[in-house]
Amino acid sequence: MLFNSFSFLLFFPIVTILYFIIPQRFKNLWLLISSYYFYMSWNPKYAILIAISTVITFFSGIFIVNSKNSFFKKLWVFLSMASNLAILFFFKYFDFFIDNLNRIFAVIGIEMLNPTFDVILPVGISFYTFQALSYTMDVYRGEIYVEKNLLNYALFVSFFPQLVAGPIERSKNLLVQFRRKHHFNYERAKAGLLLMLWGFFMKLVIADRVAVIVNTVYNDYQNYEGIILIIATLFFGVQIYCDFASYSAIAIGAAQVMGFKLMDNFKQPYFSKSIAEFWRRWHISLSTWFRDYLYIPLGGNRKGTLRKYFNVMVVFLVSGLWHGASWNFVIWGFLHGAFQVIGQITRPIKIFITDKLGINRETGSYKLGQILITFCLSNFAWVFFRASSFTEAKGIISRMISVWNPWVLTDGSLYTLGLSPKSFWAGIIAIVILIVVDITQYHGIRIRERFANQGLIFRWVVSLGLIYAIIIFGIYGPGYSENQFIYFQF
C-alpha cells in the first residue's frame, strides 16, 4: 500500500479513528494488525520474514540479558546479527554475489554457476532489518531495558508509518513509546496532518513531475547530450530528495497524529557546506545508524588519522551496498567517502590559502560557494545512483561533458522531455516554493509552529490552497498508476 494511493486515504483514517476509540489494552494489538495488513498489501508471504526477524531479535535480547557469561552474550548477538543478515543477503544480494562469482570463474576458465532461485526483493527489508538489529545491539550495550512484551516489540519492528522506508528508528526512542497511553490531541493531530499534506505536495507535485523528465532522458540517454543531461541530473537530485523526504514527512506526520514521535530524517541537505555536513542532514536515521553501529565500533576517529579515513571509506562503501546490489551503488558510496576524506585532507590547505588571500570564511558569499560546490558534488554522484549500470553512468557523464549547448534552454527543447510548457513551469514554481520553505527552516524558523499561531482564516486558506495545488497540479489521473517511492527498492 502506497502513501500516495486511494487505499491509504481510506486506511489511515480508519486505523486512526479506531485506535482512539478502542480500549487502551487493545490499542497496540490494533496497530500491529494494521501494520501487518499494510505490509501484506504488497506481498502477503513476505510478512513471514518480518515475523522471523522479530522473533529472532526479541528472544536474542532476552537471552543476552539472562546470560551470565560474556561469551554467551556475544554468541547471542552474533547469532542474531548473522541470521538477520543472512536473510537480507539471500533476498537482496544473492544474485549480485553469484553474478560476480561467475565473472571471476569465467576469467580462470571455470564453468559458470546457474542459480535456480528467483526471488522478489521484499519491500523495505533493509529498513526493518537494521531497525531490529539496532535493538539487539542496544540491549547488549545496556542502553535499553530488554522488552519482554512480544506484542510491543513486534509493533516496534513493523510500525506501519515508517516500516518500508524509514526513518530507521531506535529502540531508545520508539519502543518505549508503545508502553505509554496515547489520547487524541487536536493540536498534535493538526500539526501531523499539515506535515503529511506537505509530504504529499513534495511527492505528487514535485517528485513525480520532475521524474517524467528524468526518466525520459536517462532511459534514452544516447539521444541527449550536454545541458539536457545536466538538467536531468539536477532534476533527479530534486526528485530523490522530494521523493524520500516526502515519505519521511508523511510517516512522521501520520505517527504524530496518533501520538508517536519519529526522528527527523532530513534537514535541508542541499544547503550543506560540505559532504560531511550533507550526511548529517540527509537520511539522518541511516547515517547515524552507521555511525553508532559500524563507524564507532571500527574505531571511529580514536585510532589515528589514517584509520579514521579507512573507517570512513568502509562505512560509505557499505552504505552504498546497503542501497542496492549493484556496483553503481558501491561507486556512489565510494565517491561520498572519497569526497569526505579529500575534504578533510585539503582543509588545512584551504584555510592557508584563504588566510593568505585575506578571504573571510564567514561571509555569505564564501558559504554560498561552499554550498554550490557540495551541491555539484552530490549531484555528480547521483549519476551513478540513477544509472542502471556503470557503463551507462560513464556514457551519461561522457555525453554530458562532450557538448556545450546552452541554446536548449531557450529553443523549446525542454518541452520535448515529457512535460508540456505549463506542466514544466508548474514544476519550477513548486521547486521555488520548496526552496523558500527549506531556506526558512534552515534559518531555524519552525514553520508549523508559526503557522499554528496564525488566525483561523489564514490557516484554512493556506491548507486549502495546498490541497488545491495537490489536486490540480499533482501527477495522477487516467493512465497514471501511483509511483512507488524510490527508497522502497532498498
N, C-alpha and C positions, 0 to 999 in steps of 0.2 A: 504494500500500500504506500503510495507516494504522498508526501505532504501536499503537493500541487495537483491532487486528484479530487474528484467529486466524492469519492468514497471517504476520504479523510474529512471532508467538510461535514459528513454525517457522523463518522466515527468519533471524532474528538468531542463534539458537544454531548453526545450520548454518554460517552465514558465519563466526562467531567461532571455532568449533572447527576448521574447515578453515584459517582464517587462521593459527592457531598450529601446525598440523600441516605445512603445505606448506613447501617450502624458501624461504629469505629472498628469493631473487631473483624469486619469483613472487607474493609477498605483495601488493604494490601493484597488480599486474595483477588479482589475485583481487578486491581491494576495488573496483577500477574496474569490473570486470564486474558485481559485486554491486550497486554503486551505480546503474549504468545500468539493471539489471534492476528495482531498487527504484523508480526513477523511471518506467520504461516500464510499470509495472503500472497507471498511471493512463491514459496515452495514449502508445503507443509512438512515434508520429510526432514528438511534441514533444521527444524526446531529440535530434532533429536540431538544435533551437535551442540546447541546451546545448553540443553539439559545435561549432556555428558560433561561439558566444561564446568557447568555449575556444580554438579555432584563431586567431581574430582577436586576442585579448588575448595569447596565447602568442607569436605572431610579432611583434606590435607591441612587446612587451618586448625581443625580440632586435633589432629594427630601431632602437629607441630607443637601446640601448646601443651599437650599431655605427655610429650616425650621428655624424659629427664636427661637423656644423653644428647649432647650437641651433635654427635654423629647422626643420630636418627632424625633430629630436627632438619639437618641439611639433606638427609636422604629423602624426607617427605617433600622438601622444597624442590629437590631435583626431579622427583617423580611427577610432581605437579607441573613443573615447567616442561619437562620432556614430553609428557603425554599431550599437553595442550599444543605445544609447538609441533609435535608430530602430526596432529590433526590438521593444523594450519599448513604445514609443509605438504601434506598429501593433496589437499584440495587446491592449494594456491601455487605451489612451486614444483610439484612432481613432474609435470610436462616440461617445464623450463629446465629442470635438472637432467631429465632424460635427453632432451634435445642437445644440451651442451655436452653431455657424456657421449652422445653419438658423434658429435663433431670431433671430439678427442680420439675416439675409436677409429673414425674414418682416416685420420692422419696417420695412425700407426697400422692401418690395414686390417682392423678387426671388424667383423660383421656387426652391423648396427642392431641396436635393440628396438623392438617394436612393442611399446606398452599397450596393453589391452584395456586400460582404464580410460573411460570417457566421462568425466565428471564436470558439473557446472559449479563455478565458484559461488559458494554460499554468500548471500548479501551480508556485508558488514562483519565478516568473520574476523578480520584483523582488529576491528574495534573492540568487539566484546571479548576476544581472546586476551588482548592486552589489559582490558579492564579487570578481568578475572585474575590474571597473573599478578597485577599490582596488589590485589588483596592478599595473595599468598606471601608476597614479599613484605607487605606491611605487617602482617601477623608475625612473620619470622623476626622482623626487626623490633617487634614490640611497640610499634607505632599506633596500633589499634587493638582493641579487645576483640577476641575471636567471636564471630557471630554464631550463635547456637540455634538460631531460628532459621530453618532451611527456607521457609517461605519468604522471609525478609531478604535473605541472601539471594535467592533466585530472582527476586524482583530487582535487586541491585544490578545483577548481570543483564537482565532483559528489559529494563525500564524503557518503554516504547519511544518517548520523545528523542532519546539520544542513542538508541540501540544500534542503528545501522550506519551512522556516520558521525557519531560523537556529539558533544565533546566526550573524550575518554575520561570518565570520572574516576575519582579516587574514593576508596572506601572511607577515608577520613572525612570526606565531605558528604557524599551521597548516602552511603549505607546507614549512617546514624540518623538521617532524616526519616527513614522508614519506621523508626521507633517512636516518632513524635505524632501527636494528634494534629490534624490539619482541618481547619474550618474555612468556609468561604469568606473571602475578604474582597470587598468591591474594588478598593484602590489597587490592590495587588493584581486582581484579575484584569482590571482596565489597563494597567501597565504591561501585563503579559500579552494581552490581545493587541496592543499597539505595536509591540515588538514583533509579534507574528505578522502583523499587517505589513510592517517594513520589510520583513523577510520575504513575503510574497511579492512585494514590489521589486526587490532585488532579483528574485528568481524569474518571475514571469515577464516583467517589463524590460529588464536589462540583460540578465544572463542568457535567457532563451532567445532574445532578439539578436544579440551580437554573435550567438552561436551559429546563426544562419550564415553569416559572412565567414566565420572561422571554418565551418565545415565545407563551404563552397570552395574556399581557397586551398585548404590543407588536403582535402580529398582529391584535388586535381592540381596539385602544386606545379606540375610540369608546364602548365599553361599560364602561369603567372610568374612575375619577377619583380625585383626592386621594391618600390614603395608599397605595392599591393601586398606583398608577403610581409613587409614590416607592419603594415596596418593590421593584417590578420593576426599577427603575433601579439601586437599590443591589445587587440580586442580579445584574444584568448586570455591575456593577463587579467582583463576586466571580467571575462566570463567566469574563469575559475574562482576568482575572488568572490564575485557576487553569487555564484552557484553554491560554493561551500559556506561562505559567511551567511547566506540566506538560510541554509539548512540549520546552522547553529542558532541563528536568531529565532527561527520557528521553534526549534527544540527547547531553547531556553525560555522562550515566551510561553509555550504550552505547559512546561513544567511549573513555571511561575504561577500560572492561572490556578493550578492545583495545589500550590503551596510549597513547591520544591525549588531550591536554588541550585542551578548548574553553573559551573565555572565559565568565565568568558573565554572564548576561543579565538577571537580576533580583536586587535586594537589598532586599526588603521595601518596595516603593514606597509602600504606603499608610500608612507611618509617616513619610513625608516632612513636613517643616515648611514647605515652600514648593513651588510648582510647578517652580521651577528644580531643587530637590533631587529632586523626583519624577522628572524626566527624567535625573537621574544614577543613578536606581535602577530605572527602567522601560525595558525594551528597550534595554539599555545598548549593545549592539552597533550598533544603528541610530543612537542619539543621538550616540555617539562618531564614527560614520561621517560624519554630517552636520557635526559639529564640525570634523573633520580635513580633509574634502574639500569643504566648502561654506562654513561659517561663517568659518574662518580665512582661506581664500583671498579671501573677500569683504572682509576687513579685520579681522574679529573685533571686539575692543574697542580696537584700536590707533588708530582714526581719529576719536576723539571720541565723546561720549555719544549724540548723535542718530544717527550712523552705526551705532553698536552696536545701538541699538533697531531701526533699519531692518534690520540683518543678522539679528537675532533673528526678526523677523517674516517675512523671506524664508525662513529655514530652516524655520520651522514651517508656513508655507503650503505649501512644497514637501513637507514631511513629511506633511502632510495629504493632498496629492495622491498621494504615494507609496503611501499606504494604500488608495486607491481612486479610480476615475474618477467622482467624484460631488462636487457642491458641498457635500454634507453633510460629507465628509471635509475639504474645504478650510476650511469653517467651524470644524470641530473643531480643526484645526491653528491657525487664526486665534485661537481662544479661548485655546489654550495659550500662544501667543506673546503675546497681549494680557495674559494673567494675569501673565506674567513681566515684561513692560515696566511694567505698572502697579505690580507689586510692587516693582520697583527704583526707580520714581519716588517712590512713597509711603514708602519705607523710612526716609528721614530724618524724615518726619513722625511715623511710628510710634515711632521712637526718642525724639523730642522729647516726645511725649505720655506714653509710659511713664515717661520720666525725671521729668517734671513730676508725674505721679501717684504716683511712688515705687514703680512696679511692677518687680519683679525679673524680668528676662527669662530668668534661668537656672533659675527654679523649674519643677518638674514640671507644675504646673497651667497655666502660661503656654505651655510647649511642647506640652502636650496640646491646648490651644486652637488652636495653630498647625496641629497635625496634623489636627484636626477640620475646620478651615476649608479646608485643602488637599484633604482627602478629599471635602468637599462640592463644591468647585470642579471637581475631576477627574470626579466622578460627574455633575455637571450637564453637562459637556462630553460624557460618554458618550452622552447622549440623542441628539446629532447623529450619533455614530458608529453607534449601533444602529438608528436610524430609517431607513426605506427612502427617504425624501425629506425635503427641507427643510419642505415643507408638513406632513408627518406629524410632524416634530420640533416644529414650532410648535404643532400640535394637542395633542401629548402634554404639552408644557410648560403650555399653557393649561389643560388639564383637570387637570393636576397641582396647580396653584395656585388653582383656582377653588372647590374644596370642601375643607373640613376635616372628615374623617370618621374620627376615631381609633377609633370603635367597631368598625371592621372587624378590628381586632387581636384582639378577644375574641368576636366573634359567629359565628365559623366561616367567615367569608368567605375566609380564606387557604387553606382546604382545598378551595375550589372552583376553584383555579387550575391543576389538573392533577396535583397530588400528594395522596396520602392523608395523614391526620394522622401516621401512623407514618413515612412516607417524608419528610414535611416536617421532622419533628423529627430524623430521622436526618441530614438535610442541615444543620440548625442545629448539631447536635453536631459534625459533621465540620468545619464552619466554625470552631467554637470551638477544635478541635484545631489547625486551620491557624493561627489567631491566636496560640495558645500557642507553636507552633513558630516562627512569624515573630518573636514577641517575643524568644524565646530567641536566635535568630540575630541579631536587631537589636542585642542587647547583646553580640555578639561571641563567643558560645558556639558552638563548632564541634560541632554535634550528631553528625555522622557519626564524627568522631574520638573524641568521648566514648563514643559507642555501641560503637565498635570495641574500646575498653578495658574494656568490661563483661564479665562472666562469660558463658560459653558458653550456659548455660541461659537467662539473661536475653535474650541476643541472639536465640535461637531463639524464645522466647516472643513478643517484640516483632515479629520478622519474620513469624512465622506469624499473629500477630494482625492485622498489616497485610494480609497475603494474604487472611485470612479476611474482613476488613472489605470488601476489594475484591470478593471473590466474593459475599458476602451482600448488601452494600449498593450495589454498583456498578450503574449503569444499563445493562442489556443484557438479553438473553433473547429469547423468542418475540416477534416483531413489531418487534424492535429492530434497526436497522442502525447500524453504527458511526458515531458523529457525527464529521464532519470537523472538524479543528481550525480555529478561526476564522481564523487567520492564513494558512491555505492559499490563501485567495482573494486574497492580496496578492502 
